[in-house]
Amino acid sequence: MDYERLIDAQTWAFIKASADAYPPDAATLSIAKQRVIYDTMCRAFHRGYPDGITAQDRPIAGVACRVFAGAEPAIIYLHGGGFVVGGLESHDDVCADIRAATGLTVICPDYRLSPEHLHPAAFEDALAVTRAMAAHGPVLLAGDSAGGNLAAAVSHALRGTGQVLGQVLIYPGLGGDVDAGSYLTHAKAPMLTRDDVLFYAGIRHGGLVPEGDATVSPLQDTDFSGLPPTIAFGAECDPLCDDARAYAQAIQKAGGRAHWVVEPGLVHGYLRARRTVDRAATSFARITRALQTLAAGEDPKGDVL
């Protein structure tokens, strides 16, 4: 794959800055040390909160959460990190910027991580927070990478309840065929490789990944009817890219409302580049417009996407 052609100079600078945050022996370090490195790397891209934005940490349904208060409906934002790293600090500024751009309340759950807490711990936490907030009115679900997986899994669990107004999934890993499509075409992509995907999946389950379980792999559900309106964003240079398209197509085939966007030349984790990379900034604007449109009960299409 000719990444020198596909990826522009701004994005390469982001890739280098991300890589520079990791020591050469990072893969051999303990999970605890890897979490510190990941949070430190994310913090290097933190540019502070927009004016007027504040946050409060409080538990919801027994799960520690960071709440950026705003208008309703609330957005439940589920962070990425392969179910192993990440938390309230890694996605602090992402959530603050979503709150600023949309005006909506943003809630980020600090769900339990593997390997200390194997599946379904993270799913159960995401579901519990969503149910607790939906008791006060329907919510939106959003998430990146592993968080996109959790958002979709919760949507499947709550289908038909009217509790989820819509979902926005950002370079999600949804359990697609790892021996086909983008998993092979972009197996050695910058920022995330196919081997990385398999490694994190193994940690989440303490070994083999279960097959045909929608709480693990939403794409392996047998029924895509009754799901909320969905917008799935894929990064072109990412082994997970095809998951976004396949998921949206499955919902469409079942008669639901779904759209997908493949962001050209972007890589996994590009949300952190939204302040420094023009392509990432454009995608972030699309993401926040999609959330606003879903909040208004409208169908995001045309100039929204």
C-alpha positions as CSV (number, residue, x, y, z in Angstrom):
1,M,0.0,0.0,0.0
2,D,1.4,3.4,-1.0
3,Y,0.9,5.3,2.2
4,E,3.3,8.0,1.0
5,R,0.7,8.9,-1.6
6,L,-2.4,8.4,0.5
7,I,-1.3,10.2,3.6
8,D,-0.5,13.9,3.6
9,A,2.3,15.7,5.4
10,Q,0.1,16.9,8.2
11,T,-1.0,13.4,9.0
12,W,2.5,12.0,8.8
13,A,3.5,14.6,11.4
14,F,0.7,13.4,13.6
15,I,1.8,9.8,13.1
16,K,5.4,10.7,14.0
17,A,4.3,12.6,17.1
18,S,2.3,9.6,18.3
19,A,5.1,7.2,17.7
20,D,7.6,9.4,19.5
21,A,5.6,9.0,22.7
22,Y,6.2,5.3,22.8
23,P,9.6,3.8,23.9
24,P,11.1,1.1,21.8
25,D,10.3,-1.6,24.3
26,A,6.6,-0.5,24.8
27,A,5.2,-3.8,23.7
28,T,7.1,-5.7,26.4
29,L,6.0,-3.4,29.3
30,S,3.3,-4.1,31.8
31,I,-0.3,-3.2,31.0
32,A,-0.1,-0.6,33.8
33,K,2.9,1.1,32.2
34,Q,1.3,0.9,28.7
35,R,-1.7,2.8,30.1
36,V,0.5,5.5,31.5
37,I,2.3,5.8,28.1
38,Y,-1.0,5.9,26.2
39,D,-2.5,8.6,28.5
40,T,0.7,10.6,28.3
41,M,0.6,10.4,24.5
42,C,-3.0,11.5,24.4
43,R,-2.2,14.4,26.7
44,A,0.5,15.6,24.3
45,F,-2.3,16.5,21.9
46,H,-4.5,18.2,24.6
47,R,-5.0,21.8,23.8
48,G,-7.3,22.6,26.8
49,Y,-11.0,23.1,27.0
50,P,-12.8,25.6,24.8
51,D,-14.0,28.7,26.6
52,G,-16.9,28.1,28.9
53,I,-16.6,24.3,29.0
54,T,-16.4,22.6,32.3
55,A,-16.5,19.0,33.5
56,Q,-17.6,17.2,36.7
57,D,-16.7,13.6,37.7
58,R,-19.5,11.6,39.3
59,P,-20.7,8.0,39.3
60,I,-23.6,6.9,37.1
61,A,-25.1,3.4,37.7
62,G,-22.0,2.7,39.8
63,V,-19.6,3.6,36.9
64,A,-17.2,6.6,37.3
65,C,-18.1,9.1,34.6
66,R,-17.0,12.6,33.4
67,V,-19.9,14.8,32.6
68,F,-19.7,17.9,30.4
69,A,-23.1,19.5,31.2
70,G,-25.1,21.0,28.3
71,A,-28.4,20.6,26.5
72,E,-30.3,17.4,26.0
73,P,-30.3,14.8,24.6
74,A,-27.1,13.6,26.3
75,I,-24.4,11.9,24.3
76,I,-22.9,8.8,26.0
77,Y,-19.3,8.9,24.6
78,L,-17.4,5.6,24.9
79,H,-13.6,6.0,24.5
80,G,-11.3,3.9,22.5
81,G,-8.2,2.0,23.6
82,G,-8.6,-1.6,22.6
83,F,-10.5,-2.4,25.8
84,V,-7.1,-2.3,27.5
85,V,-6.0,1.4,27.7
86,G,-7.7,4.7,27.8
87,G,-10.2,6.4,30.2
88,L,-11.4,9.7,31.4
89,E,-8.0,11.5,30.8
90,S,-7.2,10.0,27.3
91,H,-10.4,11.4,25.8
92,D,-11.0,14.4,28.0
93,D,-10.4,17.0,25.3
94,V,-12.3,15.0,22.7
95,C,-15.4,15.1,24.9
96,A,-14.9,18.7,25.7
97,D,-14.7,19.6,22.0
98,I,-17.8,17.6,21.2
99,R,-19.7,19.4,24.0
100,A,-18.5,22.8,22.6
101,A,-19.4,22.0,19.0
102,T,-22.8,20.4,19.7
103,G,-24.0,22.2,22.8
104,L,-25.1,18.8,24.1
105,T,-24.3,17.1,27.4
106,V,-21.5,14.6,26.9
107,I,-21.0,11.8,29.4
108,C,-17.8,9.6,29.2
109,P,-18.0,6.4,31.3
110,D,-14.7,5.1,32.7
111,Y,-15.7,1.5,31.9
112,R,-13.7,-1.4,33.2
113,L,-10.7,-2.6,31.2
114,S,-9.1,-5.9,30.3
115,P,-7.2,-8.0,31.3
116,E,-8.3,-7.4,34.9
117,H,-12.0,-7.3,33.7
118,L,-12.7,-9.5,30.8
119,H,-15.7,-9.3,28.5
120,P,-18.6,-8.6,29.2
121,A,-17.4,-6.1,31.9
122,A,-16.9,-3.1,29.6
123,F,-20.2,-3.8,27.8
124,E,-22.1,-4.1,31.1
125,D,-20.7,-0.8,32.3
126,A,-21.6,1.0,29.0
127,L,-25.1,-0.6,29.0
128,A,-25.7,0.4,32.7
129,V,-24.8,4.0,32.1
130,T,-26.9,4.2,29.0
131,R,-29.9,2.7,30.7
132,A,-29.5,5.1,33.7
133,M,-29.4,8.2,31.6
134,A,-32.1,7.0,29.2
135,A,-34.4,6.7,32.2
136,H,-34.5,10.6,32.0
137,G,-35.0,10.7,28.2
138,P,-33.5,9.1,25.1
139,V,-29.8,9.5,24.5
140,L,-27.3,9.4,21.7
141,L,-24.4,6.9,21.6
142,A,-21.0,7.7,20.2
143,G,-17.6,6.2,20.5
144,D,-14.3,5.6,18.7
145,S,-12.5,2.3,18.0
146,A,-13.3,0.0,21.0
147,G,-15.8,2.6,22.1
148,G,-17.5,2.4,18.7
149,N,-17.9,-1.4,19.3
150,L,-19.4,-0.8,22.7
151,A,-21.8,1.9,21.4
152,A,-23.1,-0.5,18.7
153,A,-23.3,-3.4,21.1
154,V,-25.4,-1.3,23.5
155,S,-27.6,-0.2,20.6
156,H,-28.3,-3.9,19.7
157,A,-29.1,-4.7,23.4
158,L,-31.6,-1.8,23.6
159,R,-33.2,-2.0,20.2
160,G,-36.9,-1.4,20.1
161,T,-36.9,0.4,23.5
162,G,-36.8,3.9,22.1
163,Q,-33.9,4.7,24.5
164,V,-31.3,5.4,21.9
165,L,-32.0,8.2,19.4
166,G,-29.0,7.4,17.2
167,Q,-25.4,6.4,17.2
168,V,-22.2,7.8,15.7
169,L,-19.3,5.3,15.4
170,I,-15.8,6.5,14.7
171,Y,-13.3,4.0,13.1
172,P,-15.1,1.2,15.1
173,G,-14.0,-2.3,15.4
174,L,-17.2,-4.3,15.0
175,G,-16.0,-7.9,14.5
176,G,-15.6,-8.0,10.7
177,D,-13.8,-10.7,8.8
178,V,-10.1,-10.3,9.7
179,D,-9.1,-12.4,6.6
180,A,-10.7,-10.1,4.0
181,G,-10.9,-6.5,2.8
182,S,-9.3,-3.7,4.7
183,Y,-7.9,-6.1,7.3
184,L,-5.6,-7.4,4.6
185,T,-5.3,-4.3,2.4
186,H,-4.2,-2.2,5.4
187,A,-2.8,-5.0,7.6
188,K,0.4,-2.9,8.1
189,A,-1.2,0.5,8.3
190,P,0.4,3.3,10.4
191,M,-1.2,3.7,13.9
192,L,-3.0,0.3,13.9
193,T,-2.1,-3.0,12.3
194,R,-4.1,-6.2,11.8
195,D,-1.8,-7.9,14.4
196,D,-2.7,-5.1,16.9
197,V,-6.4,-5.8,16.4
198,L,-5.9,-9.5,17.1
199,F,-3.7,-8.8,20.1
200,Y,-6.2,-6.6,21.8
201,A,-9.1,-8.9,21.0
202,G,-7.2,-11.7,22.7
203,I,-6.6,-9.7,25.8
204,R,-10.3,-8.7,26.0
205,H,-11.3,-12.4,26.2
206,G,-8.3,-14.0,27.9
207,G,-7.7,-16.1,24.8
208,L,-10.0,-17.0,21.9
209,V,-12.6,-14.4,20.7
210,P,-16.2,-15.8,20.9
211,E,-18.0,-16.1,17.5
212,G,-21.5,-15.0,16.8
213,D,-21.9,-12.9,19.9
214,A,-23.3,-9.4,19.2
215,T,-22.1,-8.1,22.5
216,V,-18.6,-8.9,21.3
217,S,-18.9,-8.4,17.5
218,P,-22.0,-6.4,16.5
219,L,-21.4,-7.3,12.8
220,Q,-21.9,-10.9,13.7
221,D,-25.5,-10.3,14.9
222,T,-28.1,-12.2,12.8
223,D,-30.7,-9.3,13.0
224,F,-30.0,-5.7,12.1
225,S,-33.6,-4.5,12.2
226,G,-34.9,-2.0,14.7
227,L,-31.5,-0.3,15.3
228,P,-31.3,3.5,15.7
229,P,-30.2,5.8,12.9
230,T,-26.5,5.2,12.5
231,I,-23.6,7.1,11.0
232,A,-20.3,5.1,10.8
233,F,-17.0,6.8,10.0
234,G,-14.1,4.8,8.7
235,A,-10.5,5.9,8.3
236,E,-9.2,4.9,4.8
237,C,-5.7,3.8,6.1
238,D,-7.0,1.5,8.8
239,P,-7.5,-2.3,8.9
240,L,-10.9,-1.6,10.6
241,C,-12.1,0.6,7.7
242,D,-14.5,-1.9,6.2
243,D,-16.3,-2.5,9.5
244,A,-18.0,0.9,9.3
245,R,-19.2,0.3,5.8
246,A,-20.3,-3.3,6.4
247,Y,-22.3,-2.3,9.5
248,A,-24.1,0.6,7.8
249,Q,-24.9,-1.6,4.8
250,A,-26.3,-4.4,7.1
251,I,-28.6,-1.8,8.8
252,Q,-29.7,-0.5,5.4
253,K,-30.4,-4.0,4.1
254,A,-32.6,-4.6,7.2
255,G,-34.6,-1.5,6.3
256,G,-33.0,0.9,8.8
257,R,-31.4,4.3,8.4
258,A,-27.6,4.3,8.2
259,H,-24.8,6.1,6.4
260,W,-21.1,5.5,6.3
261,V,-18.2,7.9,5.5
262,V,-14.7,6.8,4.6
263,E,-12.3,9.6,5.4
264,P,-9.6,9.7,2.7
265,G,-6.0,9.5,3.8
266,L,-6.8,9.3,7.5
267,V,-5.5,6.8,10.0
268,H,-6.8,5.1,13.2
269,G,-6.8,7.5,16.1
270,Y,-7.2,10.6,14.0
271,L,-9.6,12.3,16.5
272,R,-6.4,13.3,18.3
273,A,-5.3,15.2,15.2
274,R,-8.4,17.3,14.8
275,R,-6.5,20.5,15.9
276,T,-3.4,19.9,13.7
277,V,-4.5,18.0,10.6
278,D,-7.0,19.7,8.2
279,R,-8.5,16.4,7.1
280,A,-9.1,15.3,10.7
281,A,-10.7,18.7,11.5
282,T,-13.0,18.3,8.5
283,S,-14.0,14.8,9.7
284,F,-14.5,16.0,13.3
285,A,-16.9,18.8,12.0
286,R,-18.8,16.1,10.1
287,I,-19.0,13.9,13.3
288,T,-20.4,16.8,15.4
289,R,-22.9,17.8,12.7
290,A,-24.1,14.2,12.5
291,L,-24.6,14.2,16.3
292,Q,-26.6,17.5,16.2
293,T,-28.7,16.2,13.3
294,L,-29.5,13.0,15.1
295,A,-30.3,14.9,18.2
296,A,-32.9,16.9,16.2
297,G,-34.4,13.6,14.9
298,E,-33.3,14.3,11.3
299,D,-31.4,12.2,8.8
300,P,-27.8,13.2,8.4
301,K,-27.1,13.3,4.6
302,G,-26.1,15.7,1.9
303,D,-24.0,18.6,3.2
304,V,-24.0,17.2,6.8
305,L,-21.8,14.3,5.7
